């Protein structure tokens, strides 16, 4: 068994229909590439923590996201069936985003990555300092 | 309480030292931005599934990654204390990458995101088709 076969079997042995995120041309890789993105993950985490949000609320919740990246990421999440965009016919129309069941599943897996990052940032910054001291040329 | 305060409190209430991945200028956001990346996540998943790997093995395991992106991602993971790079003084020198304890913790959280993506790709592709039918102008 080659290393590549090991990697693919080890991490994807139970996938249905032979889907394999490690394979460049597998449809699951293209989906994974859209989800494994900081803005998508932060948006999902805000919707998970706070429930339905208007665009302007998301823009405040995901501090630093540009209007363009937020629009683009929300559209990708909506297109993949993770987020629902609802327009309420008011004056002016109210547009609200919330997680669909698929999105809730993914958000529940992604939120721990965010919490872990906060908990471990101190250790990672210490590692960076040590690395930079050991590689002064870099 | 504003929505932004809700988002930050809801998702980060227990973080040590007030770290908050939702805040643009928080050090944890910069770390999160390096980790929440498809190549970093795929590399961690291969190391998690297969154990120590040489560069060429990782290049096969993470199908489609360029030499440049693999080098850059491995350096970021090494700098953040997640991956260790060991050079064995052989002829030619053997260079091996493996997960450090911090990396194992993160890989254990990231691997389920990859498996979930494989399991749910069918549903997400179906959602895409429906979305594209409903938005033929897009």
Interface residues (C-beta under 8 A of the other chain):
Chain A: X2 X3 X4 X6 X7 X8 X10 X11 X12 X14 X15 X16 X17 X19 X20 X21 X22 X23 X24 X25 X27 X28 X29 X31 X32 X33 X35 X36 X37 X38 X41 X42 X45 X46 X48 X49 X50 X53 X57 X60 X61 X62 X63 X64 X78 X79 X80 X81 X82 X102 X105 X106 X109 X110 X111 X112 X113 X114 X115 X116 X117 X118 X119 X120 X121 X122 X123 X124 X125 X126 X127 X128 X130 X131 X132
Chain B: X2 X3 X4 X6 X7 X8 X10 X11 X12 X14 X15 X16 X17 X19 X20 X21 X22 X23 X24 X25 X27 X28 X29 X31 X32 X33 X35 X36 X37 X38 X41 X42 X45 X46 X48 X49 X50 X53 X57 X60 X61 X62 X63 X64 X78 X79 X80 X81 X82 X102 X105 X106 X109 X110 X111 X112 X113 X114 X115 X116 X117 X118 X119 X120 X121 X122 X123 X124 X125 X126 X127 X128 X130 X131 X132
